[in-house]
Amino acid sequence: MELNLQELEAAINFWRARRPAHGNEYALSAEVKVLARVYALMIYHQVSSIEMDQLDASARQLLLAWRAAHPP
């Protein structure tokens, strides 16, 4: 299953809404940090999509939860 940047951005926004930044430093939640890392690597490597099986288990789990909440 493939994931593109637009989907990743939507998943990040979904998790930001569910787990907003907190504290005086407005630290990102653990969920958003995991997905932000994937986003940063995709931008760095200049790819617009990635296979889900290339992601670590935590990122895949978050993305599958997002997809379950937003079926096509």
C-alpha positions, 0 to 999 in steps of 0.5 A: 500500500502506497502513501503520498505526501498529501495523505501523510500531511492529512494524517499529521493534521489528524493526529495534531488535532487529537494530540495537540502540542503541549507545555510551555515549549509546545512540544509535539506529541509522540504520534506527530513526531513519528509522522513528522520524521517520515515527512522530513525524510520524504522531503529530504529524499525528494520522494512524493510517495512511499510504500507503507511496508518501508515504514517502521511499525509505529508509523504504520500503526498511526497511519492505519489508525488514521485511514480507519478513521477516514475511509476513502 
